[in-house]
Amino acid sequence: MLAAREDLADKASQIAESKGFTLFGMINNLLELTVSVEAMGISLEEAVDNYSTIKAIKNASFTLVLESLLYDTVEIAYQKAKEKTLKTWFEAGVWVGRQYSSRGIGDPFTSVVKDLQAFSWNAPEFSIDNREKEVSVRVLSPRFSESYTLLFNRFLEGILEAFDYVVSFREVGKGNIRLEAVKKGG
């Protein structure tokens, strides 16, 4: 006997059967997982959200790299070929924006914003506020070098460009990015 909504119990039973479990075994496995993640200090919902973020990172072609390695490599590239590196980061932003747009998801801009906020854990403050035909971007990180800040700004501007936004205000300095953008034709 399982005390649950009938539709959920039926779906759980089908899933259990397709995985070679009994419903009893699957429910016990689920309860064990719930106890495990709670022991880690997170909820099952948070665990699922974290998995979704990792999957989104993978699907968006992002990769994990040591922060110091990223910053050091950025410095080398920026010093050796400033204009080409700025162009490459902008083009990468455009590519990311277009990739999200081509996924067939309901609101690709909201999706890319959500993922960027999750990916940007190296920035203590990272927000993108979308108000109809205007977007406000705020990034603050004391760990960003000047060159990394400039490159990350170009990446963000590329994403905005891919969604037909034009930057109307820009304030960029070491570890600080403020952008205001308006929708083209808006």
C-alpha positions in Angstrom: 0.0 0.0 0.0 1.3 3.5 -0.9 -0.4 6.6 0.5 0.0 8.9 -2.5 -2.0 10.5 -5.3 -3.2 7.8 -7.6 -1.6 9.3 -10.7 1.8 9.6 -9.0 1.6 6.1 -7.6 0.8 4.7 -11.1 3.7 6.7 -12.7 6.1 5.6 -9.9 5.0 2.0 -10.4 5.6 2.3 -14.2 9.1 3.8 -13.6 10.0 1.1 -11.1 8.9 -1.6 -13.4 10.9 -0.1 -16.3 14.0 0.0 -14.1 13.6 -3.5 -12.9 12.6 -2.5 -9.4 9.5 -3.3 -7.4 7.6 -0.2 -6.2 8.6 -1.1 -2.7 12.3 -1.2 -3.7 12.1 2.1 -5.6 10.4 3.9 -2.8 12.9 2.7 -0.3 15.7 3.7 -2.6 14.1 7.2 -2.9 13.9 7.4 0.9 17.5 6.4 1.3 18.5 9.1 -1.2 16.4 11.7 0.6 18.2 10.8 3.9 21.6 10.9 2.2 21.1 14.4 0.7 19.6 15.8 3.9 22.7 14.4 5.7 24.8 16.6 3.3 22.8 19.6 4.4 20.7 20.0 1.3 17.2 19.0 0.3 16.2 16.6 -2.4 14.9 19.6 -4.4 18.3 21.3 -4.1 20.0 18.1 -5.3 17.7 18.0 -8.3 18.3 21.7 -9.0 22.1 21.2 -8.7 21.9 18.3 -11.1 19.9 20.4 -13.5 22.5 23.2 -13.3 25.3 20.7 -14.1 23.3 19.3 -17.0 22.7 22.9 -18.3 26.4 23.6 -18.0 27.2 20.6 -20.1 24.5 21.3 -22.7 25.7 24.9 -23.1 29.2 23.7 -23.8 30.7 25.2 -20.7 33.5 23.4 -18.9 34.9 23.6 -15.4 38.4 24.9 -15.0 40.6 26.0 -12.1 39.8 29.7 -11.4 43.5 30.6 -11.2 44.2 28.8 -14.5 41.4 30.7 -16.2 42.6 34.1 -14.9 46.2 33.4 -15.7 45.4 32.2 -19.2 43.1 35.2 -19.8 46.0 37.5 -18.8 48.4 35.9 -21.3 45.8 36.0 -24.1 44.8 39.6 -23.4 48.4 40.8 -23.2 49.4 39.0 -26.4 46.3 39.8 -28.6 44.0 42.2 -26.9 41.7 43.0 -29.8 41.5 39.4 -31.0 40.7 38.2 -27.5 38.0 40.8 -26.9 36.5 39.8 -30.3 36.7 36.1 -29.4 34.9 36.6 -26.1 32.2 38.7 -27.8 31.6 36.1 -30.5 31.5 33.4 -27.8 28.7 35.4 -26.1 26.8 35.7 -29.3 27.2 31.9 -29.9 25.9 31.1 -26.4 22.9 33.4 -26.9 22.0 31.9 -30.2 22.5 28.4 -28.9 20.0 29.0 -26.2 17.6 30.6 -28.7 17.8 27.5 -31.0 17.0 25.0 -28.2 13.3 25.4 -28.6 12.7 26.3 -25.0 9.9 28.6 -24.0 11.9 31.6 -22.8 15.6 31.3 -23.9 16.7 34.6 -22.4 15.4 33.7 -19.0 17.0 30.3 -19.3 20.4 31.8 -20.2 20.2 34.3 -17.4 19.4 31.5 -14.9 22.3 29.4 -16.1 24.7 32.3 -16.2 23.8 33.2 -12.6 24.5 29.5 -11.6 27.7 29.3 -13.7 29.1 32.5 -12.3 29.8 31.4 -8.8 33.1 33.2 -8.9 31.2 36.5 -8.8 29.7 37.2 -5.4 27.2 39.6 -7.1 25.8 38.7 -10.5 22.4 39.8 -11.6 20.6 40.3 -14.8 17.2 42.0 -14.5 14.9 41.8 -17.5 12.1 44.5 -17.6 10.1 44.1 -20.8 12.4 45.8 -23.4 15.2 46.7 -21.0 17.9 44.7 -19.3 20.2 45.7 -16.4 23.4 43.7 -15.8 25.4 43.9 -12.5 28.5 41.9 -11.9 30.8 42.5 -8.9 33.9 40.4 -8.0 37.0 41.5 -6.2 38.8 38.5 -7.6 38.4 39.6 -11.3 41.5 41.1 -12.9 41.0 44.1 -15.1 41.5 42.1 -18.3 39.1 39.3 -17.1 36.5 41.9 -16.3 36.8 43.5 -19.8 36.6 40.1 -21.4 33.7 38.9 -19.4 31.9 42.2 -20.2 32.4 41.5 -23.9 31.0 38.0 -23.4 27.9 39.4 -21.7 27.5 42.0 -24.5 27.7 39.2 -27.0 24.8 37.4 -25.3 22.8 40.6 -25.2 23.5 41.2 -28.9 22.3 37.7 -29.7 18.9 38.6 -28.1 18.7 41.9 -30.0 19.7 44.2 -27.2 21.8 47.3 -27.6 24.0 48.5 -24.8 22.9 52.0 -23.8 25.0 52.4 -20.7 28.3 50.7 -19.8 30.5 51.1 -16.7 33.3 48.6 -16.6 36.3 48.6 -14.2 38.4 46.0 -12.4 35.9 43.6 -10.9 32.9 45.7 -11.7 30.5 45.5 -14.7 27.3 47.6 -15.0 25.4 47.4 -18.3 22.0 48.8 -19.3 20.6 47.6 -22.6 17.4 48.2 -24.6 15.7 45.9 -27.2 16.4 47.0 -30.8 13.4 48.8 -32.2 12.0 49.2 -28.6 
